[in-house]
Amino acid sequence: MSGKLMPAPEALIGLRLDMALAKMLGISRAKASELIRSDQVRLLNRKVHKAAILQPGDVVEVDEMDEEDAPEPVSEDMAVAYEDDDIIVVDKPVGVAAHTSPGWDGPTVLGSLLDRGIHITSLGAQGRQGIVSRLDAGTSGLMLVCKSDLAYREMRKQFAHHEVVKIYHALVQGNLKQDKATIEAPIGRARVSDFRFTVTPAGKEAITHWDVLERLGEATLVKVNLETGRTHQIRVHFSSIGHPLVGDHMYGANPVLAERLSLTRQWLHATRLEFRHPRTKLWTTVSSTYPPDLTESLTLLQSEAAAKLSE
């Protein structure tokens, strides 16, 4: 028996197969588990069960489904943090990609906005119209999309010239020695995998500024200000200094800690965007709070850290 072959999307590496499949196909986790149990979904070259962990290089084989049974998935719960005639800033949930790409059959920001009847500029590459910056599917938080042609041209300039302030909060493993620092190290594709990136002299300039927000013993909560915007920049930079993001198995996170915290993705959230409005030129700030999965895991760590201090 054979079916559609899909390389494992890099954003979903490290997730349980049923969770990853649910995001890839835009179906419920229960439906994904049923497809695995009934052998309608397989991984090439190895036996699996629903709790198997998706690994770099895995290829998912899915039996063909009727078109009417597999509509293009959209994100119904993607909130809008800001909107006017020129731009829309969404609060992207985890499991939603910025746009379509090879191997990704899950919901996208662009597709979900178009499904809601929101007008998006036609400027930009096909399938990526209006998009001037991206978030990984496994990262939640604020993402800006352009509705007007004017906004697309202006915001592209701002992002290209590093004028946009992009603030993230990240939970990294271990206790960072400094209270604040800058990581300046070029990033390029890793030779071991098409999905991974690494610090390499042959890479592109990448600059990450960070400040400690809270120390929790085995992990540190940090505020990150990205001066550049390379793919996986925060994940790669913190891994390169020996402090991978909690839950980020692709870049060396401890799976035992992630399991204890019931965390199924990297602990990373885009919390704030600051930019000059493309039409009014007024400085504009949009903020976002943590989603439930990150809040729950952080609260658990805080409780454990407080208990150790009181011992």
N, C-alpha and C positions, 0 to 999 in steps of 0.2 A: 504494500500500500504506500502511496506517495501523495504529497500535497504541496502546498505553498511553502517555500523556504524563506525564512527571515533571519538574517544575522542578528544576534542579540544586541539591542541598542545599548550604547555605552552608558547612557544615563541610568539603565536598569541593572547593570552588572552589580552583583552582590545581593540582589533581592531574591526571596523565595520565588520559585517558578510560578506558583499560582498567582502571587501578587504581580509579578512582572507581566504575565500573560493577560491579566485583567486590564492592565494599563495599555499594553500593546494593541489589544483588540477592542478596548472600550466596553468591556463587559463586567459583570459582577465577579467577585472573587469566588463565590459559590459556583457560578457557571464555569469559570476557569478550572476549578478543581474537578468538576464533572467531566470536562473535555479531557483532562489529563487521565482521570480514572478510566475513561472509556477508550483510551488510546487514540483519541482524535488529535492529540497534540503530543509531539515527541521531541527529544533532543537527539540530533544525529550523533552516532558513535558512543552513546552511553545511556544506560538505563536510568530512569528518573521516577520520582514521585513528587507530589505537590510541594513538599518541603525542600526539594532540591534547590541548591543555590545556583543562580545563573552566573556563569563564569565567562571571562573574556574569551572570544573565539567560538562560543557556543552558537549553533545554528538551530533555530526552532522550526520544526516542521508541523504545519497545521493543515488538516484535511480541508479541502475546499468546501465553503458553505454557500448556500444560495444567496444571491445578491440581496434579496429581500430580508434575509436573516442577518445580514452584516452591513447595515448602513454606516456611513462615515460617522464615527463617534464625535460628539461635541461635549464640552464641559458646561454642565448646567449650573454649577456652583461657583463659577469664576466671577468674583466680585469686581465691580468697577470702583476704583478709588478716586478717579477724577475724570471728567469729560467735558469738552466744549466742542465747538465746530471744527477745531483744528487737530486736536489730539485726544487720545483716550489712554489713561493709565489703568491697567488691570492689576488686581492682586492675584497673581497666578498660583493656582494650587499645584502641589506636587503631582507628578504624573501627567502633566500637560506640557507638550513641546511648544516651542515658539512657532514653528511652521512644519510642514511636511518634509520628510527626508527619507532616504532609502532605509528600509528596515523598520520604520516607525508607522504603525497603523492606529495609534492611539489618538486622543483629541489634541488639537493644536489651538493656540491663542488666536491665530488668524482665522482658522475655520470656524471657531466658536463665535467670534465676533461677526463674521459674515452671516452665520446661521441666524443670528439675532436681528439681522437686517441693518446692521451698522455700516455706514458708508466708509470705505477705506480707500485712500488714494491708489491709483493704478501704477504709481511710480515704484520702482524696485524690481528685482528679479521675479520671474514668474513663480508664484507660490509663496513669495516672501514680500508681497506688496506692503508698503507702509512700515515695515519693520526696520528700525535703525539700531537696535541692540537686542540681545537675546539673554534668556536664562536657560540653563540646562533643564531638562524635563524633571530631574531629581531635585531641583532647587525651587523653593517657593518664593513669592514676594512680588515686588513691583516691576512692571515692564511697560514701557511706553510704545504706543503704536500711533502712526500718523494718519489722520483722516483727510487732510487737505494736502495739495501739492506744495503749497508754501511751507507747511509744517515739515514735510519730508525733507525739503532742501535745507531748511534752516537747522533742523535737529541733526541731520547728518553732519553738518559742519560742526555743531557743538560737540557731538560725540567724538568726531575725528580729531578735534583740537583739545580734547580732554577738559572741556569746560563744564560738563555735567558732573555734579557731585553724586556719586553712587555709594551709598552706605549699606553695608551688610552686617549682620550679627552672625557669628560662627562659634560653635563649641568645639574646641580642639583638645586632643588628648594630652595629658600631662600638665605640668605646672610651668608655664613660661617664665623664664628667668627675669626678663625685663617687663616694665609696666607699659612701655610703648616702644615701637621700633618700625623700621622700614625694611622690607625685603625687596631687593632689586636684583633680579636674576632673569635672563632671557628664557623664553619657553618655546619649545617646538614639539613636534610629534615624537613619540617614543618609538624606537625601532622594534620593540617587542610586540607592539599591537597598534592597529590603526585607530583604536578607540582611546588610547592613553596619550597623555602629554607628559613632558618632563622638562626639567631645567637642563639646558644645553647651550654651549657657546654659539651654536648655529641657529638658535631660536630668535624670536622677535623680542624686542624690549618689553619688559613687564615690571611694573612697580606697584607694590602693595604696602599701604600704611596700616598699622594696627595699634589699638589701645586696649589694655585689659579692662574689662568691666567687672568681672567677678572671678575669684579663684575658688575652685571647688575640689581641691585635692588632686584627684585623678584626671581632672579636666579643667579647662579655663575658658570662660566666656569672653569673647573679644568683639570689639567694634572694628570693622574693616572699611577702609576708604580706598577704593580702587582708582589709581591714577591712570592705568591703562585697562584694557578689557580683553585680554587673551582668553581663549577657551580653557576652562577649568583652572583659571589663574589662582584663585584662592586655594583651591584644593591642592594644586601642584606646589605652590609656594610653601604652605604650611607643612606638607608632607616632606618637602626638601629640607626643612630644619628640624625634622624628627617629631613633629606634632600634627599628624594627620587629623582631619575633621572626624569627630565621633560619627560612626556609622558609615564612613566612606571606605568600604572594603577595597575598592579599586586602587586606592592610594595608601593602603597599609594600615587601615584602622583595625582595632581589636574587635573581632566579631563577638566575643564573649560580653564585652561591655555593651555593645549595641543591643544584643539579645536581652540583657538584663534590663535595659531601658525601654524595651519594646520598640526600638527604633529601626525602621526598615529603609532608611536613606540617610544621606549625609545631613548633619545638623547645620543648615545654612539657610538664611532667609534675607532677602533684599528688603530692608526696612525703610529706606528713605531715598527719594530722588529729588535733587534740586537742579533747576535749570532756568534759563531765560525763556519766557514764553515766546514762541516763534512769531507771533503777531504783535502782542502788546509790549514785548521786551521786558515785562515785569518779572522779577525773580520769583519763581514758583516752587513751593515745597510740597511734596506728597509723602505721607507716611503710612506704614502698615504695622500691625501687631503680629505676634507669632501665631501660627496655626496650632490647633490642638495637639498634634503629635509632638511638636517641638516643645510646647509649653509643658506637657505631661512629663517628658523625659528630663527637662531642665528642673522641674519641680522635684522630681524624685532625687536627682543628684544633689540639689540644694538641701533636701531633708537628710540625706545620708551624710553630707558634709557637716551639717549642724549637729547631728547625733554624735559624730566622731569628736567634735570640739567639746561636747559636754561630758564626754567620758572621763 
